[in-house]
Amino acid sequence: MKNKRFIKLSGLSLATLLFLSGCVQTDKSGNPTGFIWNYLGQPMSYLIEYFAENQTLGYGLAIIIVTLIVRLIILPLGIYQSYKAAIQSEKMNYLKPILGPIQERMKNASSQEEQLAAQQEYFATQKQYGVSMLGGMGCLPLLIQMPFFSAIYFAARHTPGIAEASFLGIDLGKSSLLLTAIAGVLYYGQSLLMQVGMDEEQKKQMKTMALMNPLMIVMISFGSPAGVTLYWVVGGLISLIQQAITNFILKPRIRKQVEEEFKNKPLKAAPGKVKDVTPAASAIIEEKASKKKNRNAGKQRSR
């Protein structure tokens, strides 16, 4: 169930990035245009040029500085998102003694009616203890961050002068296998760091996700100029630091907070939910069977 939520969230992130990418288009002359570019990308492009030309730092350092500025500005929002997700994760871990048996009943249900009843009891128990069914990973903080990610990405891609510049001997106008490999390692490291403290079952659920994000970054970087890949490298480093803050500073505090919250609250499943939901489950099944029967009858009459 958690795995499905992570996959949905990642799909939403990718879809949002693709949508925002469509907001940055090029005209007949090849110049970028669109809402995201005009109001976010172009100012970042000017900032890159300012550090590269006015401060004579070069385009490589300019991309790094602007990426750091943008990521540090939105870092509190990212940490807040991680904080909310960590609270839900710790609550789920604490509730394993009562949620685990319910999950087993869901897996081993001999009928759809029994499975629906167990699902209703599972969700009711989560609600009883203040656990969000979305795992605390709200979409709003992510959606707020995505325009900035998209803007700096296109600023690194379209800023004049980057294509002819180099950084530490790397041609920023051509793809770089070295930077691509570094970006992949950083994002994979972040994925591994996310699994610290998880049990074996959760790690199995996260296995696909641990590979999906780095592979996506590697594929994008492989087909992009090194100036863009440099942005991914810096972003990966910030993400790694953010995850370390979450793991080693936030989670220990959250764990104590959750333990204190449940200290005087005995763990027990939501009372009477199975009995309450069984008639509803039966009605759902009967309704589906009735619709299927009517469709089959309609097909026979049409013949």
C-alpha positions in Angstrom: 0.0 0.0 0.0 2.8 2.4 0.9 4.6 1.4 -2.3 1.5 2.4 -4.4 1.5 5.8 -2.7 5.1 6.4 -3.4 4.6 5.4 -7.1 1.6 7.7 -7.4 3.6 10.6 -5.8 6.5 10.0 -8.2 4.2 9.8 -11.1 2.6 13.1 -10.0 6.1 14.7 -9.7 7.1 13.5 -13.2 3.7 14.6 -14.7 4.1 18.0 -13.0 7.7 18.4 -14.4 6.5 17.5 -17.9 3.6 20.0 -17.6 6.0 22.7 -16.4 8.3 21.8 -19.2 5.5 22.5 -21.6 5.3 26.0 -20.1 8.8 26.7 -21.4 8.7 26.6 -25.2 10.9 28.0 -27.9 9.9 30.4 -30.6 11.0 30.3 -34.3 14.4 31.7 -33.4 15.0 29.1 -30.8 14.6 31.5 -27.8 12.7 30.2 -24.8 9.3 31.6 -23.9 6.3 30.9 -21.7 5.0 31.8 -18.3 7.6 29.8 -16.2 10.4 31.2 -18.3 9.3 34.8 -18.3 8.7 35.1 -14.6 11.2 32.6 -13.1 13.6 31.2 -15.7 14.7 34.4 -17.2 15.5 36.1 -13.9 17.6 33.1 -13.0 19.3 33.3 -16.4 20.2 36.9 -15.7 21.5 35.9 -12.3 23.7 33.2 -13.9 25.0 35.8 -16.4 25.7 38.3 -13.5 27.9 35.8 -11.6 29.5 34.5 -14.7 30.3 37.8 -16.5 30.0 40.7 -14.0 31.7 38.8 -11.2 34.0 36.9 -13.6 33.3 33.6 -11.9 32.6 31.6 -15.1 29.4 29.8 -16.0 30.1 26.6 -14.1 30.4 28.4 -10.8 27.5 30.7 -11.7 25.2 27.7 -12.3 26.3 26.2 -8.9 25.7 29.4 -7.0 22.3 30.1 -8.5 21.2 26.5 -8.0 22.3 26.7 -4.4 20.5 30.0 -3.9 17.2 28.6 -5.3 17.5 25.3 -3.4 18.3 27.0 -0.1 15.4 29.3 -0.5 12.9 26.4 -0.9 14.8 24.1 1.5 12.6 24.9 4.5 9.6 23.9 2.4 11.3 20.6 1.5 12.2 19.9 5.1 8.6 20.7 6.2 7.4 18.2 3.7 9.9 15.6 5.0 8.9 16.4 8.6 5.2 15.7 7.9 5.9 12.5 6.0 8.3 11.4 8.9 5.5 11.9 11.5 3.1 9.7 9.5 5.9 7.1 9.0 6.7 6.9 12.7 3.1 6.6 13.6 2.7 3.8 11.1 5.7 2.0 12.7 4.2 2.5 16.2 0.8 1.1 15.1 2.3 -2.0 13.5 1.1 -4.3 16.4 -2.6 -3.5 15.4 -2.3 -2.6 11.7 -0.1 -5.7 10.9 -2.8 -8.3 11.7 -5.4 -6.3 9.8 -3.1 -6.2 6.8 -2.7 -9.9 7.0 -6.5 -10.3 6.9 -6.6 -8.1 3.9 -3.9 -10.3 2.1 -5.4 -13.6 3.1 -9.1 -12.7 2.7 -11.1 -15.6 1.2 -13.7 -13.3 -0.3 -14.1 -9.8 -1.6 -16.5 -9.0 1.2 -14.0 -10.0 3.8 -11.3 -8.0 2.1 -13.4 -4.8 2.0 -14.3 -5.2 5.6 -10.7 -5.5 6.6 -9.8 -2.5 4.4 -12.5 -0.4 6.1 -11.2 -1.4 9.6 -7.6 -0.6 8.5 -8.6 3.0 7.3 -10.8 3.5 10.4 -7.9 2.6 12.7 -5.6 4.9 10.8 -8.1 7.7 11.2 -8.6 6.9 14.9 -4.9 7.5 15.6 -4.5 10.5 13.3 -2.6 8.8 10.5 -3.1 10.2 7.0 -3.9 7.7 4.2 -1.6 9.7 2.0 1.3 9.2 4.4 1.6 12.9 5.2 3.2 13.5 1.7 0.9 16.3 0.6 1.1 17.5 -2.9 1.0 21.3 -2.3 4.7 21.7 -1.0 5.9 19.6 -4.0 3.8 21.6 -6.5 5.2 24.9 -5.0 8.7 23.6 -5.5 8.3 22.3 -9.0 8.2 25.7 -10.9 11.5 26.6 -9.3 13.1 23.3 -10.3 11.8 23.7 -13.8 12.9 27.4 -14.0 16.5 26.7 -13.0 16.7 23.6 -15.2 15.8 25.7 -18.3 17.9 28.7 -17.1 20.9 26.3 -17.2 19.8 25.0 -20.6 19.1 28.3 -22.4 21.4 30.9 -20.8 23.6 32.4 -23.6 27.3 31.7 -23.1 26.9 28.3 -21.3 27.2 26.3 -24.5 30.6 27.8 -25.2 31.9 27.6 -21.6 33.8 24.9 -19.7 34.1 24.0 -16.0 37.0 22.0 -14.6 37.9 20.9 -18.1 34.3 19.8 -18.8 32.6 21.3 -21.9 29.3 22.6 -20.6 27.7 22.6 -24.0 28.1 18.9 -24.5 26.9 15.9 -22.4 29.3 14.7 -19.7 29.4 11.0 -18.7 31.3 12.0 -15.5 28.7 14.5 -14.3 25.9 12.1 -15.3 27.5 9.4 -13.2 28.0 11.7 -10.2 24.3 12.9 -10.4 23.1 9.2 -10.6 25.3 8.3 -7.5 24.0 11.3 -5.5 20.4 10.6 -6.1 20.8 6.9 -5.5 22.6 7.7 -2.3 19.6 9.8 -1.3 17.3 6.9 -2.1 19.4 4.6 0.1 19.4 7.2 2.9 15.6 7.2 2.8 15.6 3.5 3.7 17.6 4.0 6.9 15.5 2.8 9.8 13.0 0.9 7.6 12.2 -2.7 8.2 12.9 -5.3 5.5 9.3 -5.3 4.2 9.4 -1.5 3.7 12.8 -1.7 2.1 11.4 -4.3 -0.4 8.6 -1.9 -1.2 11.1 1.0 -1.7 13.4 -1.1 -3.9 11.8 0.0 -7.2 11.6 3.6 -6.1 15.2 3.6 -5.0 16.2 2.9 -8.7 13.5 4.8 -10.5 14.5 8.3 -9.5 18.3 7.9 -10.1 17.6 6.2 -13.5 15.3 9.1 -14.5 18.0 11.6 -13.6 20.7 9.7 -15.5 18.5 9.4 -18.6 17.7 13.1 -18.6 21.4 14.0 -18.0 22.7 11.7 -20.7 20.8 13.6 -23.3 21.4 17.1 -21.9 24.5 19.4 -22.0 26.8 19.3 -19.0 25.5 22.7 -17.9 22.1 21.1 -17.2 23.7 18.1 -15.6 25.7 20.3 -13.3 22.4 21.6 -12.0 21.3 18.0 -11.3 24.6 17.4 -9.4 24.1 20.4 -7.1 20.4 19.5 -6.6 21.4 15.9 -5.8 23.9 17.1 -3.2 21.2 19.4 -1.6 18.7 16.5 -1.6 21.2 14.3 0.1 21.8 16.9 2.8 18.1 17.4 3.3 17.6 13.6 3.7 20.4 13.5 6.2 18.8 16.3 8.2 15.5 14.4 8.2 17.1 11.1 9.2 19.5 12.2 11.9 17.9 15.3 13.3 14.2 15.3 12.7 13.3 11.6 13.0 14.8 11.1 16.5 12.7 14.1 17.7 9.6 12.9 15.9 10.0 9.4 17.4 10.0 10.8 20.9 7.0 13.0 20.0 5.0 10.0 18.7 5.9 7.9 21.8 4.7 10.7 24.0 1.5 11.1 22.1 0.7 7.4 22.4 2.0 7.0 25.9 -1.4 7.1 27.6 -3.4 5.9 24.6 -3.8 2.1 24.5 -3.4 0.6 21.1 -6.5 -1.1 19.8 -8.3 -1.4 16.4 -11.3 0.8 15.7 -14.2 -0.9 17.5 -17.1 -2.5 15.6 -15.8 -1.5 12.2 -16.0 -5.0 10.7 -19.6 -5.4 11.7 -20.5 -1.9 10.5 -19.0 -2.3 7.1 -20.0 -5.8 6.2 -23.5 -4.9 5.0 -22.0 -2.1 3.0 -19.4 -4.5 1.5 -22.2 -6.9 0.6 -24.2 -4.2 -1.1 -21.2 -3.2 -3.2 -20.6 -6.7 -4.3 -24.3 -7.3 -5.1 -24.5 -4.0 -7.0 -21.5 -5.0 -9.2 -23.0 -8.5 -9.8 -26.3 -6.9 -10.8 -24.7 -4.5 -13.2 -22.7 -7.3 -14.8 -25.8 -9.4 -15.1 -27.7 -6.6 -16.8 -24.8 -6.0 -19.3 -24.8 -9.7 -20.2 -28.6 -9.7 -20.6 -28.3 -6.6 -22.9 -25.7 -8.4 -25.1 -27.9 -11.5 -25.4 -30.9 -9.3 -26.5 -28.8 -7.4 -29.1 -27.8 -10.7 -30.6 
